[in-house]
């Protein structure tokens, strides 16, 4: 499994028992969706390795207490503490309306309610406090804050997203 075909589920935070159980911190708003997983991919030495789950249950909200196959004791568990866990993109719950996953809208055309087509989404930068659409139009990069109020419509079939940006924001780049 390639990392680009997966999404980040969380990090194996700490050991839970002397029998090799671990706590996986779930980086999600809906941890209950992931309570009955059969397996996860754990990144070890830059490779994704499948780990099969014997049993799991939610623990204190955002943690999943897991007993993995072949992790029999504390020593085994120590080897995976701090490792990141991933799942295939196909396991992401489907979103409706104007909700979307960042990877899902890459390549979408951006339609502005005033200016028409302002380019294609080449990426979403979420490294700062505010996520930003990175849009490319004829070699010019346009940066638009990803703010819910700006998003008017999302058309997955035609791969377009319609934004209503404040007057002057996009004009700064195109003017």
TACORSUL-V502699 format. One record per pair of residues at least 4 apart in sequence whose ideal C-beta (glycine too) atoms are under 8 Angstrom apart, sorted by the first residue. I is the first residue (numbers start at 0). J is the second residue. Records with the same first field share a line. If there is no record, write none. Layout:
I->J + J
This chain:
0->4 + 5 + 40 + 47 + 49 + 85 + 87
1->5 + 47
2->42 + 47 + 85
4->87 + 88
5->40 + 47 + 85 + 86 + 87 + 88
6->85 + 86 + 87 + 88 + 90 + 91 + 100 + 102
7->26 + 83 + 84 + 85
8->23 + 25 + 26 + 27 + 33 + 39 + 84 + 85 + 86
9->23 + 24 + 25 + 26 + 27 + 63 + 83 + 84
10->23 + 24 + 26 + 81 + 82 + 83 + 84
11->21 + 22 + 23 + 24 + 41 + 79 + 80 + 81 + 82 + 83 + 84
12->21 + 22 + 23 + 24 + 62 + 80
13->21 + 22 + 80
14->19 + 20 + 21 + 22 + 73 + 76 + 77 + 80
15->20 + 21 + 22 + 58 + 64
16->20
17->72 + 73
18->66 + 71 + 72
19->66 + 67 + 70 + 71 + 72 + 73 + 75 + 76
20->64 + 65 + 66 + 76
21->64 + 65 + 67 + 70 + 76 + 79 + 80
22->58 + 62 + 63 + 64 + 65
23->39 + 62 + 63 + 65 + 84
24->61 + 62
25->30 + 33 + 61 + 62 + 63
27->32 + 33 + 61
29->92
30->34 + 57 + 60 + 61 + 62 + 63
31->57
32->92
33->63 + 86
34->55 + 56 + 57 + 63
35->55
36->52 + 55 + 63 + 86
37->51 + 52
38->49 + 50 + 51 + 52
39->49 + 50 + 52 + 84 + 85 + 86
40->47 + 48 + 49 + 50 + 84 + 85 + 86 + 87
41->47 + 48 + 49 + 50 + 79 + 82 + 83 + 84 + 85
42->46 + 47 + 48 + 82 + 83 + 84 + 85
43->48 + 78 + 79 + 82
47->85
50->67 + 68 + 69 + 70 + 79
51->67 + 68 + 69
52->65 + 66 + 67 + 68
53->66 + 67 + 68
54->65 + 66
55->63 + 64 + 65 + 66
56->63 + 64
57->62 + 63 + 64
58->62 + 63 + 64
66->70
67->79
69->75
70->75 + 76 + 79
71->75
72->76
73->77
74->78
75->79
76->80
86->90 + 91
88->102
91->100
94->98 + 99 + 100 + 103
96->153
97->147 + 150 + 151 + 152 + 153
98->153
99->103 + 104 + 153 + 160
100->104
101->105 + 123 + 125 + 130
103->155
104->120 + 123 + 153 + 160
105->120 + 121 + 122 + 123
106->119 + 120 + 158
107->119 + 120 + 158 + 159 + 160
108->116 + 118 + 119 + 158 + 159 + 160
109->116 + 117 + 118 + 119 + 120 + 132 + 134 + 143 + 159 + 160 + 161 + 162
110->115 + 116 + 117 + 159 + 160 + 161 + 162
111->115 + 116 + 117 + 161 + 162 + 163 + 164 + 169
112->151 + 161 + 162 + 163
113->163 + 164 + 166
114->169 + 170 + 173
117->134 + 136 + 141 + 162 + 169 + 173
118->134 + 135 + 136 + 137 + 139 + 141
119->134 + 135 + 136
120->132 + 133 + 134 + 160
121->133 + 134 + 135 + 140
122->133
123->130 + 131 + 132 + 133 + 145
124->130 + 131 + 133 + 142
125->130 + 131 + 145
127->131
129->144 + 145 + 146
130->144 + 145
131->142 + 143 + 144 + 145
132->141 + 142 + 143 + 144 + 145 + 162
133->140 + 141 + 142
134->140 + 141 + 142 + 143
135->139 + 140 + 141
136->141 + 172 + 173
139->172 + 173
140->172
141->169 + 172 + 173
142->172
143->149 + 162 + 164 + 168 + 169
144->149
145->149 + 150
146->150
148->163
149->162 + 163 + 164
150->160 + 161 + 162
151->161 + 162 + 163
152->159 + 160 + 161
153->159 + 160 + 161
154->158 + 159 + 160 + 161
164->168 + 169
166->170
167->171
169->173
170->174
